[in-house]
Structure formats: structure tokens, C-alpha cells
């Protein structure tokens, strides 16, 4: 049972998802920072954080979040493709190539 002052991480995740859906990726990222402080290996929160950073053009932070996600789930085709696209947006096509190839091998669209 939670106390009134205890953070409900799932509710915070949903709040961040709503912020992102409303076009407020910076607010979403702020909320997700707290979620990931409590659960650093939460893959869903890392993915949403990466999307938030990408959506607000914080590409270095998006790359960091996606690199963590790929380390946790190397077969996550979406994360590989997103990391490749993030690297491309930073004019690092050569670094992106390996992630595109892995995403292709995993059947990512």
C-alpha cells in the first residue's frame, strides 16, 4: 500500500506519456527523470525518455538514453533504429550504419 506522499511510478509514467502526446517533450523528460531514478532499468521509461529527448531535439541526451536501452535490450529493433536515426541527425552516419544493419536483421520497419 502506498502512502499519500509516495510517488506512484506507473502514474508518473502515464503522465509523462500524456505530456509527450500533448507535444510537451521537455515536461515528459522531467517526469521520466524521476521514474528512472527509482527504476534505472525500466525499458519502457527509457524508451519514452529517448522519444522525449528526440522530440525536443536534445540529441545527445536521446543518444545516451537509447544507448542505455540497447545495452539493456540488444534485440530491441526499435531502439536500434531510433539510435541510428539519432546519430544521423548528429551527422554521424558512419556510427549509425551498424545500428541500421542490426535493426534490419531484427526486422524493424
C-alpha positions in Angstrom: 0.0 0.0 0.0 1.3 3.5 -0.8 1.3 6.5 1.4 -0.1 9.8 0.2 3.4 11.2 -0.3 4.9 8.2 -2.1 5.3 8.5 -5.8 3.3 6.1 -8.0 5.8 5.4 -10.7 3.2 4.0 -13.1 1.1 7.1 -12.8 4.2 9.2 -13.4 5.0 7.2 -16.5 1.5 7.8 -17.8 1.7 11.5 -17.0 4.9 11.7 -19.0 3.3 9.8 -21.9 0.5 12.3 -21.8 2.9 15.2 -21.8 4.6 13.8 -24.9 1.3 13.1 -26.7 0.4 16.8 -26.0 3.6 18.0 -27.6 5.4 18.8 -24.4 8.5 16.5 -24.6 10.6 18.6 -22.2 7.9 18.2 -19.5 7.8 14.5 -20.2 11.5 14.2 -19.8 11.4 15.9 -16.5 8.8 13.5 -15.2 10.7 10.5 -16.5 13.9 11.5 -14.9 12.2 10.8 -11.5 10.8 7.5 -12.7 14.3 6.3 -13.9 15.9 7.5 -10.7 13.7 5.0 -8.9 13.9 2.3 -11.6 17.0 2.8 -13.8 16.5 -0.3 -15.8 12.9 0.4 -16.7 12.9 -0.2 -20.5 9.6 1.4 -21.2 10.6 4.6 -19.3 13.9 4.7 -21.1 12.2 4.4 -24.5 9.7 7.2 -23.6 12.6 9.3 -22.3 14.5 8.8 -25.5 11.4 9.8 -27.5 11.0 12.9 -25.4 14.6 13.9 -25.9 14.5 13.2 -29.6 11.2 15.2 -29.9 12.8 18.2 -28.2 16.0 17.9 -30.3 18.1 17.0 -27.3 20.1 14.6 -29.4 23.0 13.9 -27.1 20.6 13.0 -24.3 18.5 10.9 -26.7 21.6 9.1 -27.7 22.5 8.4 -24.1 19.0 7.1 -23.3 19.0 4.9 -26.4 22.5 3.6 -25.8 21.3 2.5 -22.3 18.2 0.9 -23.8 20.3 -1.0 -26.3 22.6 -2.2 -23.6 19.6 -3.5 -21.6 17.8 -5.0 -24.6 20.2 -5.6 -27.5 17.5 -7.2 -29.6 15.2 -4.2 -29.4 14.9 -3.3 -33.1 13.0 -0.1 -32.4 15.8 1.1 -30.1 18.4 0.3 -32.7 16.6 2.1 -35.4 16.0 5.1 -33.2 19.6 5.2 -32.1 20.7 5.1 -35.8 18.3 8.0 -36.7 19.6 10.0 -33.7 23.2 9.5 -34.8 22.2 10.5 -38.3 20.7 13.7 -37.0 24.0 14.5 -35.4 25.8 14.0 -38.8 27.3 10.7 -37.7 26.1 8.4 -40.5 29.0 6.1 -40.1 28.2 5.4 -36.5 24.5 4.9 -37.4 25.3 2.2 -40.0 25.8 -0.7 -37.6 22.6 0.1 -35.7 20.6 0.3 -39.0 22.0 -3.1 -40.0 21.1 -4.7 -36.7 17.6 -3.2 -36.9 17.2 -4.6 -40.4 18.3 -8.0 -39.3 15.8 -7.8 -36.4 13.0 -7.0 -38.9 12.5 -3.3 -37.9 10.5 -1.1 -40.2 
